Each structure stands twice: as structure tokens, then as C-alpha cells.
Amino acid sequence: MFPDDESVASDSVTMGNPLSTVIAKYFMEGFEEKAIDTFELKPTLWLRYMDDIFVILSQSRDALNLFVDHSSIKFTMETEQEQRIAFPDVLIERCSDRLTYKVYRKPTQ
């Protein structure tokens, strides 16, 4: 059984705690199932690495904002700029009907 959003919002685990990764993964799996099953606008693509989520929605920007606001979780969101977006160490580029990718290094590295 997955915790509901309210119980998670009131409880937290410190980042240095060895269990924080396991608890975060457990919570995100439950959140994904609930969000995808209950939200009427289904994403075209949903990929997650730990707590980073890459989503493609074919609907409007307003639909994207509605999807993000669907939960009590505080999301930070980046959208593509010039048909490109970085997703943990990968630069994804939209080229007509396909996605291409290459290794991405932040400018600070």
C-alpha cells in the first residue's frame, strides 16, 4: 500500500539517511501509478530516473501545468528550449518526428 500525498507531505527523511533513496523510490512508484491512472490526459512518454521525470504530453502548455499541479508534490519543471532539453546527463533534441540524444555536460563542469 502506498502512502497518500498528505502523509508524505507531513513526514520526511533526511538526505543523508541510508533509507532515503529506498523511500523516495517507493514513493515515486506509487505517485506515478496514481498520477498516470487518475489523470485524464495521458502522457505520450513517461520516463523516470530516481526523482527526475521526463514527460512528453501532446496537449497544450496549460495541460502540462495542470498535470504538474495534479499533486501536492512541489515540482520544478523545465521545458524544451529551441527543441532541446537536458535530462540527467543526456541532451535530448527533437528533430521532426524523432528524438535524438547525446551526452550532456553542464556548463559548470
Biopython code that builds the backbone (N, CA, C, O; Angstrom):
import numpy as np
from Bio.PDB.StructureBuilder import StructureBuilder

atoms = [
    (1, "MET", "N", (0.847, -1.175, 0.000)),
    (1, "MET", "CA", (0.000, 0.000, 0.000)),
    (1, "MET", "C", (0.891, 1.236, 0.000)),
    (1, "MET", "O", (1.863, 1.301, 0.752)),
    (2, "PHE", "N", (0.569, 2.202, -0.828)),
    (2, "PHE", "CA", (1.350, 3.423, -0.928)),
    (2, "PHE", "C", (0.777, 4.489, -0.018)),
    (2, "PHE", "O", (-0.440, 4.577, 0.148)),
    (3, "PRO", "N", (1.644, 5.303, 0.577)),
    (3, "PRO", "CA", (1.134, 6.396, 1.406)),
    (3, "PRO", "C", (0.437, 7.432, 0.539)),
    (3, "PRO", "O", (0.806, 7.643, -0.616)),
    (4, "ASP", "N", (-0.573, 8.074, 1.109)),
    (4, "ASP", "CA", (-1.209, 9.147, 0.362)),
    (4, "ASP", "C", (-0.360, 10.404, 0.446)),
    (4, "ASP", "O", (0.528, 10.497, 1.293)),
    (5, "ASP", "N", (-0.624, 11.373, -0.425)),
    (5, "ASP", "CA", (0.181, 12.592, -0.500)),
    (5, "ASP", "C", (0.244, 13.334, 0.825)),
    (5, "ASP", "O", (1.283, 13.905, 1.157)),
    (6, "GLU", "N", (-0.850, 13.341, 1.596)),
    (6, "GLU", "CA", (-0.883, 14.091, 2.840)),
    (6, "GLU", "C", (0.084, 13.522, 3.871)),
    (6, "GLU", "O", (0.757, 14.280, 4.569)),
    (7, "SER", "N", (0.162, 12.189, 3.975)),
    (7, "SER", "CA", (1.059, 11.609, 4.975)),
    (7, "SER", "C", (2.516, 11.841, 4.594)),
    (7, "SER", "O", (3.362, 12.022, 5.470)),
    (8, "VAL", "N", (2.816, 11.838, 3.306)),
    (8, "VAL", "CA", (4.187, 12.067, 2.870)),
    (8, "VAL", "C", (4.568, 13.528, 3.070)),
    (8, "VAL", "O", (5.704, 13.828, 3.438)),
    (9, "ALA", "N", (3.633, 14.430, 2.833)),
    (9, "ALA", "CA", (3.920, 15.851, 2.972)),
    (9, "ALA", "C", (4.274, 16.205, 4.407)),
    (9, "ALA", "O", (5.049, 17.133, 4.639)),
    (10, "SER", "N", (3.720, 15.480, 5.378)),
    (10, "SER", "CA", (3.987, 15.804, 6.771)),
    (10, "SER", "C", (5.198, 15.052, 7.318)),
    (10, "SER", "O", (5.706, 15.422, 8.376)),
    (11, "ASP", "N", (5.672, 14.024, 6.645)),
    (11, "ASP", "CA", (6.822, 13.241, 7.072)),
    (11, "ASP", "C", (7.945, 13.419, 6.066)),
    (11, "ASP", "O", (7.708, 13.638, 4.878)),
    (12, "SER", "N", (9.177, 13.320, 6.563)),
    (12, "SER", "CA", (10.304, 13.432, 5.639)),
    (12, "SER", "C", (11.468, 12.609, 6.151)),
    (12, "SER", "O", (11.506, 12.205, 7.313)),
    (13, "VAL", "N", (12.403, 12.374, 5.271)),
    (13, "VAL", "CA", (13.611, 11.629, 5.592)),
    (13, "VAL", "C", (14.787, 12.510, 5.206)),
    (13, "VAL", "O", (14.779, 13.118, 4.135)),
    (14, "THR", "N", (15.790, 12.585, 6.059)),
    (14, "THR", "CA", (16.951, 13.419, 5.748)),
    (14, "THR", "C", (17.723, 12.834, 4.578)),
    (14, "THR", "O", (17.742, 11.619, 4.378)),
    (15, "MET", "N", (18.357, 13.701, 3.811)),
    (15, "MET", "CA", (19.085, 13.276, 2.613)),
    (15, "MET", "C", (20.222, 12.299, 2.924)),
    (15, "MET", "O", (20.498, 11.423, 2.104)),
    (16, "GLY", "N", (20.880, 12.414, 4.059)),
    (16, "GLY", "CA", (21.997, 11.533, 4.384)),
    (16, "GLY", "C", (21.579, 10.172, 4.895)),
    (16, "GLY", "O", (22.417, 9.280, 5.026)),
    (17, "ASN", "N", (20.308, 9.995, 5.185)),
    (17, "ASN", "CA", (19.807, 8.737, 5.718)),
    (17, "ASN", "C", (19.922, 7.649, 4.657)),
    (17, "ASN", "O", (19.489, 7.850, 3.523)),
    (18, "PRO", "N", (20.501, 6.492, 5.007)),
    (18, "PRO", "CA", (20.648, 5.418, 4.017)),
    (18, "PRO", "C", (19.317, 4.937, 3.431)),
    (18, "PRO", "O", (19.291, 4.382, 2.333)),
    (19, "LEU", "N", (18.226, 5.143, 4.147)),
    (19, "LEU", "CA", (16.924, 4.704, 3.660)),
    (19, "LEU", "C", (16.249, 5.721, 2.739)),
    (19, "LEU", "O", (15.231, 5.406, 2.122)),
    (20, "SER", "N", (16.797, 6.932, 2.634)),
    (20, "SER", "CA", (16.122, 7.979, 1.863)),
    (20, "SER", "C", (15.939, 7.593, 0.399)),
    (20, "SER", "O", (14.901, 7.901, -0.186)),
    (21, "THR", "N", (16.910, 6.933, -0.200)),
    (21, "THR", "CA", (16.795, 6.525, -1.605)),
    (21, "THR", "C", (15.686, 5.494, -1.779)),
    (21, "THR", "O", (14.891, 5.582, -2.715)),
    (22, "VAL", "N", (15.635, 4.528, -0.887)),
    (22, "VAL", "CA", (14.613, 3.482, -0.965)),
    (22, "VAL", "C", (13.224, 4.077, -0.772)),
    (22, "VAL", "O", (12.293, 3.746, -1.506)),
    (23, "ILE", "N", (13.089, 4.956, 0.217)),
    (23, "ILE", "CA", (11.795, 5.568, 0.495)),
    (23, "ILE", "C", (11.364, 6.467, -0.668)),
    (23, "ILE", "O", (10.195, 6.466, -1.052)),
    (24, "ALA", "N", (12.307, 7.232, -1.229)),
    (24, "ALA", "CA", (11.982, 8.098, -2.368)),
    (24, "ALA", "C", (11.530, 7.265, -3.564)),
    (24, "ALA", "O", (10.555, 7.613, -4.230)),
    (25, "LYS", "N", (12.231, 6.172, -3.839)),
    (25, "LYS", "CA", (11.854, 5.306, -4.961)),
    (25, "LYS", "C", (10.473, 4.699, -4.731)),
    (25, "LYS", "O", (9.651, 4.658, -5.647)),
    (26, "TYR", "N", (10.219, 4.235, -3.532)),
    (26, "TYR", "CA", (8.928, 3.653, -3.159)),
    (26, "TYR", "C", (7.812, 4.681, -3.359)),
    (26, "TYR", "O", (6.772, 4.372, -3.942)),
    (27, "PHE", "N", (8.034, 5.896, -2.874)),
    (27, "PHE", "CA", (7.023, 6.942, -3.010)),
    (27, "PHE", "C", (6.788, 7.285, -4.471)),
    (27, "PHE", "O", (5.638, 7.394, -4.896)),
    (28, "MET", "N", (7.859, 7.458, -5.255)),
    (28, "MET", "CA", (7.710, 7.858, -6.658)),
    (28, "MET", "C", (6.977, 6.791, -7.473)),
    (28, "MET", "O", (6.203, 7.124, -8.370)),
    (29, "GLU", "N", (7.212, 5.522, -7.171)),
    (29, "GLU", "CA", (6.488, 4.464, -7.880)),
    (29, "GLU", "C", (4.986, 4.574, -7.612)),
    (29, "GLU", "O", (4.174, 4.447, -8.528)),
    (30, "GLY", "N", (4.629, 4.810, -6.363)),
    (30, "GLY", "CA", (3.217, 4.979, -6.015)),
    (30, "GLY", "C", (2.627, 6.231, -6.637)),
    (30, "GLY", "O", (1.497, 6.223, -7.125)),
    (31, "PHE", "N", (3.400, 7.302, -6.615)),
    (31, "PHE", "CA", (2.940, 8.555, -7.207)),
    (31, "PHE", "C", (2.700, 8.385, -8.703)),
    (31, "PHE", "O", (1.681, 8.840, -9.224)),
    (32, "GLU", "N", (3.633, 7.731, -9.396)),
    (32, "GLU", "CA", (3.493, 7.509, -10.841)),
    (32, "GLU", "C", (2.210, 6.764, -11.166)),
    (32, "GLU", "O", (1.438, 7.184, -12.028)),
    (33, "GLU", "N", (1.990, 5.670, -10.478)),
    (33, "GLU", "CA", (0.794, 4.879, -10.745)),
    (33, "GLU", "C", (-0.465, 5.708, -10.530)),
    (33, "GLU", "O", (-1.374, 5.699, -11.360)),
    (34, "LYS", "N", (-0.510, 6.414, -9.422)),
    (34, "LYS", "CA", (-1.691, 7.222, -9.101)),
    (34, "LYS", "C", (-1.868, 8.356, -10.115)),
    (34, "LYS", "O", (-2.977, 8.581, -10.600)),
    (35, "ALA", "N", (-0.798, 9.063, -10.433)),
    (35, "ALA", "CA", (-0.889, 10.199, -11.350)),
    (35, "ALA", "C", (-1.297, 9.762, -12.748)),
    (35, "ALA", "O", (-2.181, 10.368, -13.354)),
    (36, "ILE", "N", (-0.678, 8.737, -13.254)),
    (36, "ILE", "CA", (-0.974, 8.289, -14.621)),
    (36, "ILE", "C", (-2.362, 7.666, -14.711)),
    (36, "ILE", "O", (-3.074, 7.876, -15.693)),
    (37, "ASP", "N", (-2.749, 6.898, -13.690)),
    (37, "ASP", "CA", (-4.062, 6.249, -13.729)),
    (37, "ASP", "C", (-5.225, 7.214, -13.544)),
    (37, "ASP", "O", (-6.286, 7.021, -14.137)),
    (38, "THR", "N", (-5.041, 8.250, -12.733)),
    (38, "THR", "CA", (-6.172, 9.125, -12.411)),
    (38, "THR", "C", (-6.239, 10.385, -13.268)),
    (38, "THR", "O", (-7.288, 11.028, -13.324)),
    (39, "PHE", "N", (-5.162, 10.749, -13.927)),
    (39, "PHE", "CA", (-5.176, 11.970, -14.714)),
    (39, "PHE", "C", (-5.735, 11.670, -16.094)),
    (39, "PHE", "O", (-5.300, 10.720, -16.745)),
    (40, "GLU", "N", (-6.690, 12.465, -16.548)),
    (40, "GLU", "CA", (-7.375, 12.177, -17.806)),
    (40, "GLU", "C", (-6.502, 12.382, -19.041)),
    (40, "GLU", "O", (-6.741, 11.739, -20.063)),
    (41, "LEU", "N", (-5.501, 13.254, -18.980)),
    (41, "LEU", "CA", (-4.609, 13.496, -20.118)),
    (41, "LEU", "C", (-3.386, 12.591, -19.973)),
    (41, "LEU", "O", (-2.487, 12.881, -19.184)),
    (42, "LYS", "N", (-3.353, 11.529, -20.711)),
    (42, "LYS", "CA", (-2.263, 10.565, -20.595)),
    (42, "LYS", "C", (-1.028, 11.062, -21.345)),
    (42, "LYS", "O", (-1.141, 11.555, -22.468)),
    (43, "PRO", "N", (0.156, 10.936, -20.727)),
    (43, "PRO", "CA", (1.377, 11.344, -21.418)),
    (43, "PRO", "C", (1.713, 10.384, -22.562)),
    (43, "PRO", "O", (1.407, 9.193, -22.501)),
    (44, "THR", "N", (2.338, 10.918, -23.589)),
    (44, "THR", "CA", (2.812, 10.097, -24.700)),
    (44, "THR", "C", (4.007, 9.258, -24.258)),
    (44, "THR", "O", (4.158, 8.104, -24.659)),
    (45, "LEU", "N", (4.847, 9.862, -23.428)),
    (45, "LEU", "CA", (6.032, 9.180, -22.918)),
    (45, "LEU", "C", (6.261, 9.603, -21.476)),
    (45, "LEU", "O", (6.111, 10.778, -21.141)),
    (46, "TRP", "N", (6.622, 8.656, -20.622)),
    (46, "TRP", "CA", (6.907, 8.932, -19.207)),
    (46, "TRP", "C", (8.138, 8.115, -18.843)),
    (46, "TRP", "O", (8.080, 6.885, -18.818)),
    (47, "LEU", "N", (9.249, 8.781, -18.560)),
    (47, "LEU", "CA", (10.481, 8.117, -18.136)),
    (47, "LEU", "C", (10.922, 8.725, -16.815)),
    (47, "LEU", "O", (10.829, 9.938, -16.624)),
    (48, "ARG", "N", (11.402, 7.889, -15.907)),
    (48, "ARG", "CA", (11.859, 8.408, -14.620)),
    (48, "ARG", "C", (13.203, 7.790, -14.265)),
    (48, "ARG", "O", (13.420, 6.592, -14.446)),
    (49, "TYR", "N", (14.094, 8.625, -13.761)),
    (49, "TYR", "CA", (15.334, 8.173, -13.158)),
    (49, "TYR", "C", (15.364, 8.778, -11.766)),
    (49, "TYR", "O", (15.519, 9.990, -11.618)),
    (50, "MET", "N", (15.220, 7.952, -10.757)),
    (50, "MET", "CA", (15.102, 8.378, -9.356)),
    (50, "MET", "C", (13.943, 9.365, -9.224)),
    (50, "MET", "O", (12.785, 8.965, -9.342)),
    (51, "ASP", "N", (14.229, 10.648, -8.980)),
    (51, "ASP", "CA", (13.138, 11.617, -8.846)),
    (51, "ASP", "C", (13.084, 12.593, -10.010)),
    (51, "ASP", "O", (12.389, 13.606, -9.929)),
    (52, "ASP", "N", (13.798, 12.310, -11.084)),
    (52, "ASP", "CA", (13.733, 13.121, -12.306)),
    (52, "ASP", "C", (12.793, 12.424, -13.285)),
    (52, "ASP", "O", (12.930, 11.231, -13.552)),
    (53, "ILE", "N", (11.847, 13.177, -13.810)),
    (53, "ILE", "CA", (10.854, 12.612, -14.717)),
    (53, "ILE", "C", (10.922, 13.341, -16.057)),
    (53, "ILE", "O", (10.937, 14.571, -16.110)),
    (54, "PHE", "N", (10.963, 12.565, -17.132)),
    (54, "PHE", "CA", (10.913, 13.104, -18.494)),
    (54, "PHE", "C", (9.550, 12.735, -19.052)),
    (54, "PHE", "O", (9.225, 11.555, -19.177)),
    (55, "VAL", "N", (8.751, 13.742, -19.389)),
    (55, "VAL", "CA", (7.389, 13.509, -19.845)),
    (55, "VAL", "C", (7.153, 14.215, -21.175)),
    (55, "VAL", "O", (7.566, 15.358, -21.372)),
    (56, "ILE", "N", (6.489, 13.519, -22.073)),
    (56, "ILE", "CA", (6.019, 14.147, -23.304)),
    (56, "ILE", "C", (4.500, 14.106, -23.271)),
    (56, "ILE", "O", (3.891, 13.037, -23.225)),
    (57, "LEU", "N", (3.902, 15.291, -23.295)),
    (57, "LEU", "CA", (2.451, 15.428, -23.386)),
    (57, "LEU", "C", (2.137, 16.062, -24.733)),
    (57, "LEU", "O", (2.730, 17.077, -25.098)),
    (58, "SER", "N", (1.226, 15.480, -25.454)),
    (58, "SER", "CA", (0.896, 16.044, -26.766)),
    (58, "SER", "C", (-0.124, 17.170, -26.657)),
    (58, "SER", "O", (-0.466, 17.794, -27.662)),
    (59, "GLN", "N", (-0.608, 17.434, -25.458)),
    (59, "GLN", "CA", (-1.578, 18.503, -25.254)),
    (59, "GLN", "C", (-0.861, 19.848, -25.096)),
    (59, "GLN", "O", (0.354, 19.939, -25.267)),
    (60, "SER", "N", (-1.623, 20.876, -24.771)),
    (60, "SER", "CA", (-1.109, 22.244, -24.681)),
    (60, "SER", "C", (-0.263, 22.474, -23.422)),
    (60, "SER", "O", (-0.195, 21.625, -22.533)),
    (61, "ARG", "N", (0.370, 23.631, -23.375)),
    (61, "ARG", "CA", (1.149, 24.037, -22.197)),
    (61, "ARG", "C", (0.260, 24.103, -20.949)),
    (61, "ARG", "O", (0.705, 23.764, -19.852)),
    (62, "ASP", "N", (-0.996, 24.537, -21.114)),
    (62, "ASP", "CA", (-1.931, 24.573, -19.989)),
    (62, "ASP", "C", (-2.176, 23.169, -19.435)),
    (62, "ASP", "O", (-2.292, 22.986, -18.223)),
    (63, "ALA", "N", (-2.253, 22.188, -20.323)),
    (63, "ALA", "CA", (-2.432, 20.802, -19.881)),
    (63, "ALA", "C", (-1.212, 20.332, -19.099)),
    (63, "ALA", "O", (-1.342, 19.610, -18.111)),
    (64, "LEU", "N", (-0.042, 20.739, -19.539)),
    (64, "LEU", "CA", (1.183, 20.389, -18.821)),
    (64, "LEU", "C", (1.164, 20.985, -17.418)),
    (64, "LEU", "O", (1.495, 20.302, -16.449)),
    (65, "ASN", "N", (0.781, 22.249, -17.304)),
    (65, "ASN", "CA", (0.700, 22.889, -15.983)),
    (65, "ASN", "C", (-0.334, 22.197, -15.107)),
    (65, "ASN", "O", (-0.112, 22.026, -13.908)),
    (66, "LEU", "N", (-1.455, 21.800, -15.687)),
    (66, "LEU", "CA", (-2.483, 21.094, -14.940)),
    (66, "LEU", "C", (-1.959, 19.751, -14.450)),
    (66, "LEU", "O", (-2.240, 19.348, -13.322)),
    (67, "PHE", "N", (-1.201, 19.061, -15.289)),
    (67, "PHE", "CA", (-0.613, 17.778, -14.911)),
    (67, "PHE", "C", (0.351, 17.952, -13.737)),
    (67, "PHE", "O", (0.327, 17.161, -12.794)),
    (68, "VAL", "N", (1.184, 18.964, -13.791)),
    (68, "VAL", "CA", (2.161, 19.222, -12.724)),
    (68, "VAL", "C", (1.454, 19.608, -11.428)),
    (68, "VAL", "O", (1.898, 19.226, -10.346)),
    (69, "ASP", "N", (0.367, 20.357, -11.524)),
    (69, "ASP", "CA", (-0.367, 20.798, -10.345)),
    (69, "ASP", "C", (-1.314, 19.741, -9.801)),
    (69, "ASP", "O", (-2.041, 20.008, -8.844)),
    (70, "HIS", "N", (-1.325, 18.549, -10.385)),
    (70, "HIS", "CA", (-2.243, 17.470, -10.029)),
    (70, "HIS", "C", (-1.955, 16.897, -8.640)),
    (70, "HIS", "O", (-2.773, 16.145, -8.111)),
    (71, "SER", "N", (-0.848, 17.225, -8.058)),
    (71, "SER", "CA", (-0.433, 16.616, -6.793)),
    (71, "SER", "C", (0.024, 17.679, -5.807)),
    (71, "SER", "O", (0.245, 18.835, -6.166)),
    (72, "SER", "N", (0.157, 17.261, -4.565)),
    (72, "SER", "CA", (0.682, 18.170, -3.548)),
    (72, "SER", "C", (2.211, 18.219, -3.581)),
    (72, "SER", "O", (2.817, 18.979, -2.825)),
    (73, "ILE", "N", (2.832, 17.433, -4.432)),
    (73, "ILE", "CA", (4.286, 17.450, -4.571)),
    (73, "ILE", "C", (4.699, 18.749, -5.246)),
    (73, "ILE", "O", (4.046, 19.203, -6.186)),
    (74, "LYS", "N", (5.772, 19.338, -4.771)),
    (74, "LYS", "CA", (6.315, 20.560, -5.381)),
    (74, "LYS", "C", (7.274, 20.134, -6.485)),
    (74, "LYS", "O", (8.343, 19.586, -6.215)),
    (75, "PHE", "N", (6.884, 20.392, -7.729)),
    (75, "PHE", "CA", (7.729, 20.063, -8.867)),
    (75, "PHE", "C", (8.515, 21.288, -9.300)),
    (75, "PHE", "O", (8.029, 22.416, -9.213)),
    (76, "THR", "N", (9.722, 21.058, -9.763)),
    (76, "THR", "CA", (10.408, 22.076, -10.550)),
    (76, "THR", "C", (10.319, 21.549, -11.974)),
    (76, "THR", "O", (10.466, 20.349, -12.206)),
    (77, "MET", "N", (10.085, 22.424, -12.906)),
    (77, "MET", "CA", (9.827, 21.977, -14.263)),
    (77, "MET", "C", (10.682, 22.766, -15.248)),
    (77, "MET", "O", (10.828, 23.984, -15.142)),
    (78, "GLU", "N", (11.232, 22.048, -16.188)),
    (78, "GLU", "CA", (11.924, 22.666, -17.307)),
    (78, "GLU", "C", (11.212, 22.217, -18.576)),
    (78, "GLU", "O", (10.804, 21.061, -18.690)),
    (79, "THR", "N", (11.067, 23.105, -19.498)),
    (79, "THR", "CA", (10.500, 22.745, -20.790)),
    (79, "THR", "C", (11.577, 22.946, -21.850)),
    (79, "THR", "O", (12.566, 23.643, -21.623)),
    (80, "GLU", "N", (11.378, 22.336, -22.992)),
    (80, "GLU", "CA", (12.393, 22.423, -24.035)),
    (80, "GLU", "C", (12.607, 23.865, -24.487)),
    (80, "GLU", "O", (11.674, 24.667, -24.539)),
    (81, "GLN", "N", (13.846, 24.166, -24.808)),
    (81, "GLN", "CA", (14.227, 25.455, -25.369)),
    (81, "GLN", "C", (14.913, 25.160, -26.693)),
    (81, "GLN", "O", (15.867, 24.383, -26.742)),
    (82, "GLU", "N", (14.441, 25.762, -27.746)),
    (82, "GLU", "CA", (14.985, 25.525, -29.086)),
    (82, "GLU", "C", (14.993, 24.030, -29.427)),
    (82, "GLU", "O", (15.955, 23.510, -29.993)),
    (83, "GLN", "N", (13.912, 23.365, -29.073)),
    (83, "GLN", "CA", (13.706, 21.936, -29.317)),
    (83, "GLN", "C", (14.737, 21.047, -28.629)),
    (83, "GLN", "O", (15.042, 19.958, -29.114)),
    (84, "ARG", "N", (15.276, 21.512, -27.492)),
    (84, "ARG", "CA", (16.264, 20.746, -26.719)),
    (84, "ARG", "C", (15.925, 20.805, -25.240)),
    (84, "ARG", "O", (15.370, 21.786, -24.746)),
    (85, "ILE", "N", (16.274, 19.725, -24.548)),
    (85, "ILE", "CA", (16.151, 19.713, -23.095)),
    (85, "ILE", "C", (17.169, 18.712, -22.536)),
    (85, "ILE", "O", (17.420, 17.661, -23.127)),
    (86, "ALA", "N", (17.736, 19.057, -21.407)),
    (86, "ALA", "CA", (18.680, 18.160, -20.738)),
    (86, "ALA", "C", (17.926, 17.340, -19.702)),
    (86, "ALA", "O", (17.102, 17.867, -18.955)),
    (87, "PHE", "N", (18.215, 16.063, -19.666)),
    (87, "PHE", "CA", (17.629, 15.158, -18.680)),
    (87, "PHE", "C", (18.770, 14.329, -18.136)),
    (87, "PHE", "O", (19.464, 13.680, -18.918)),
    (88, "PRO", "N", (18.999, 14.316, -16.835)),
    (88, "PRO", "CA", (20.264, 13.977, -16.162)),
    (88, "PRO", "C", (21.461, 13.663, -17.047)),
    (88, "PRO", "O", (21.449, 12.450, -17.256)),
    (89, "ASP", "N", (22.303, 14.142, -17.545)),
    (89, "ASP", "CA", (23.483, 13.816, -18.358)),
    (89, "ASP", "C", (23.182, 13.470, -19.815)),
    (89, "ASP", "O", (24.067, 12.977, -20.515)),
    (90, "VAL", "N", (21.965, 13.714, -20.288)),
    (90, "VAL", "CA", (21.607, 13.450, -21.673)),
    (90, "VAL", "C", (20.949, 14.703, -22.236)),
    (90, "VAL", "O", (20.046, 15.270, -21.622)),
    (91, "LEU", "N", (21.405, 15.126, -23.399)),
    (91, "LEU", "CA", (20.766, 16.239, -24.101)),
    (91, "LEU", "C", (19.844, 15.628, -25.147)),
    (91, "LEU", "O", (20.300, 14.937, -26.059)),
    (92, "ILE", "N", (18.562, 15.883, -25.015)),
    (92, "ILE", "CA", (17.561, 15.326, -25.924)),
    (92, "ILE", "C", (17.120, 16.426, -26.869)),
    (92, "ILE", "O", (16.785, 17.531, -26.442)),
    (93, "GLU", "N", (17.124, 16.113, -28.157)),
    (93, "GLU", "CA", (16.759, 17.100, -29.168)),
    (93, "GLU", "C", (15.639, 16.534, -30.035)),
    (93, "GLU", "O", (15.681, 15.378, -30.455)),
    (94, "ARG", "N", (14.644, 17.370, -30.292)),
    (94, "ARG", "CA", (13.515, 16.968, -31.133)),
    (94, "ARG", "C", (13.833, 17.333, -32.566)),
    (94, "ARG", "O", (14.042, 18.503, -32.885)),
    (95, "CYS", "N", (13.870, 16.339, -33.426)),
    (95, "CYS", "CA", (14.127, 16.534, -34.860)),
    (95, "CYS", "C", (12.945, 15.950, -35.619)),
    (95, "CYS", "O", (12.832, 14.731, -35.748)),
    (96, "SER", "N", (12.073, 16.800, -36.116)),
    (96, "SER", "CA", (10.829, 16.441, -36.813)),
    (96, "SER", "C", (10.048, 15.379, -36.034)),
    (96, "SER", "O", (9.423, 15.710, -35.026)),
    (97, "ASP", "N", (10.064, 14.128, -36.464)),
    (97, "ASP", "CA", (9.241, 13.102, -35.826)),
    (97, "ASP", "C", (10.022, 12.146, -34.923)),
    (97, "ASP", "O", (9.514, 11.081, -34.574)),
    (98, "ARG", "N", (11.245, 12.509, -34.541)),
    (98, "ARG", "CA", (12.032, 11.616, -33.682)),
    (98, "ARG", "C", (12.854, 12.415, -32.680)),
    (98, "ARG", "O", (13.032, 13.625, -32.818)),
    (99, "LEU", "N", (13.345, 11.719, -31.681)),
    (99, "LEU", "CA", (14.209, 12.323, -30.672)),
    (99, "LEU", "C", (15.624, 11.813, -30.866)),
    (99, "LEU", "O", (15.832, 10.624, -31.110)),
    (100, "THR", "N", (16.591, 12.700, -30.758)),
    (100, "THR", "CA", (17.996, 12.292, -30.771)),
    (100, "THR", "C", (18.582, 12.663, -29.417)),
    (100, "THR", "O", (18.024, 13.489, -28.694)),
    (101, "TYR", "N", (19.678, 12.063, -29.088)),
    (101, "TYR", "CA", (20.283, 12.331, -27.786)),
    (101, "TYR", "C", (21.795, 12.212, -27.861)),
    (101, "TYR", "O", (22.351, 11.532, -28.723)),
    (102, "LYS", "N", (22.439, 12.896, -26.927)),
    (102, "LYS", "CA", (23.891, 12.783, -26.780)),
    (102, "LYS", "C", (24.246, 13.119, -25.345)),
    (102, "LYS", "O", (23.425, 13.656, -24.602)),
    (103, "VAL", "N", (25.469, 12.801, -24.959)),
    (103, "VAL", "CA", (25.926, 13.079, -23.593)),
    (103, "VAL", "C", (25.901, 14.571, -23.348)),
    (103, "VAL", "O", (26.308, 15.366, -24.196)),
    (104, "TYR", "N", (25.418, 14.937, -22.181)),
    (104, "TYR", "CA", (25.307, 16.357, -21.815)),
    (104, "TYR", "C", (26.148, 16.645, -20.588)),
    (104, "TYR", "O", (26.076, 15.929, -19.589)),
    (105, "ARG", "N", (26.940, 17.694, -20.668)),
    (105, "ARG", "CA", (27.717, 18.165, -19.533)),
    (105, "ARG", "C", (27.264, 19.568, -19.211)),
    (105, "ARG", "O", (27.198, 20.421, -20.097)),
    (106, "LYS", "N", (26.953, 19.816, -17.961)),
    (106, "LYS", "CA", (26.547, 21.166, -17.557)),
    (106, "LYS", "C", (27.685, 22.135, -17.827)),
    (106, "LYS", "O", (28.853, 21.750, -17.761)),
    (107, "PRO", "N", (27.364, 23.382, -18.130)),
    (107, "PRO", "CA", (28.407, 24.390, -18.407)),
    (107, "PRO", "C", (29.380, 24.572, -17.241)),
    (107, "PRO", "O", (30.509, 25.013, -17.456)),
    (108, "THR", "N", (28.977, 24.249, -16.032)),
    (108, "THR", "CA", (29.857, 24.416, -14.871)),
    (108, "THR", "C", (30.909, 23.332, -14.766)),
    (108, "THR", "O", (31.840, 23.473, -13.973)),
    (109, "GLN", "N", (30.801, 22.240, -15.543)),
    (109, "GLN", "CA", (31.771, 21.148, -15.433)),
    (109, "GLN", "C", (33.002, 21.424, -16.282)),
    (109, "GLN", "O", (33.926, 20.611, -16.312)),
]
sb = StructureBuilder()
sb.init_structure("model")
sb.init_model(0)
sb.init_chain("A")
sb.init_seg("    ")
for serial, (resi, resn, name, xyz) in enumerate(atoms, 1):
    if name == "N":
        sb.init_residue(resn, " ", resi, " ")
    sb.init_atom(name, np.array(xyz, "f"), 0.0, 1.0, " ", f" {name:<3s}", serial, name[0])
structure = sb.get_structure()
